[in-house]
Amino acid sequence: MRVYLLSLAAGILVGVIYGLLNVRSPAPPVVALVGLFGILLGEQIVPIARQVMNGESALGACISRECREHILGALPGRHSRTGQGDS
């Protein structure tokens, strides 16, 4: 989580610098970012739906380890399921 917060802080800092220099950001428009967010959410429905179809409650499916790892991806500093480190 710390890496995500540092990334957000760096992005805000660069945005402030761009604003001070009156430079247009090369980032995509907000509508494109919203579309990407929709794609991410739509992709996350699949593992949750599989768990629910296997008889688990919707809440249980959302917080199960398999779905949580799929939704959040491999978080920095976490070990993979195979027991290998981040070496």
N, C-alpha and C positions, 0 to 999 in steps of 0.2 A: 504494500500500500504506500510505503514511503516513496518508492520510485515514481508512482503515479502522481503523488503530490509534488515531488520535485519537478517532474515533467510539466505539470500544470503551472507551477511557479515560474519556470523558465519560459514557458510560452507567454505568460502574462508580462514578464519582464521584456521579452522581445517585442510584444505588442505595444508596450509603453514607449520603447525606443523608436519603433516605427512611427508611432503617433507624434512623438517629439520631433522627429526628422521629417514629418509630413510625407512619409513613403507609403505607398499602397502595399498591403500584405499580399504575398503570393498564394496565400491559403485559398481553398475553394470557398465559394459563397455559402452562407449559412444553409440555404435550401439543399445544397449537395451534402452537407454534413448531417442534416436531418435525415436525408435519404439513406446515408450510410448507417446511421443509428437504427433506422427501421430494418435494414438488412440484418444487422447484428441481432436485434430483438427477434426477428423472424426465424433466424437460425437457431436461436436458443429454445424455441418452442418444441423442436423435434425431440431432444432428449427428455424433456419434461413430459411430453405426450406419450413417449414410449413407457416411461415409468408409470404414468396414470393408467395406460392400457394394460399394464401388468398387474393392476390391482392396488397400487399405492395411492394414497391420497394426494391431492394436488399440492398441498403444503409440504408433505413428506417428499414428494418428487422434486420440489424446488430446492429443498435443503439437503437432499441426498448428496453424498460425496461425488458420485459420478456426474450428476448434473452441475453441481457447484464447480467442479474442475472444468467442465466444458464451458460454462458461462463465463467464468473469470479467466480462463486460459491458465497457462503455467505462470503462476505468480513468481516474481523474483525471489530467490532464496529458498524456494520450495523444492523438494525432491520429487522426481517423477515416480509413477506407480511401480516402475521396475526396480526401484530402490537405488537407482544411480543418482549421484550428486550432480551439481552444476559445473563439474570440472571441464 
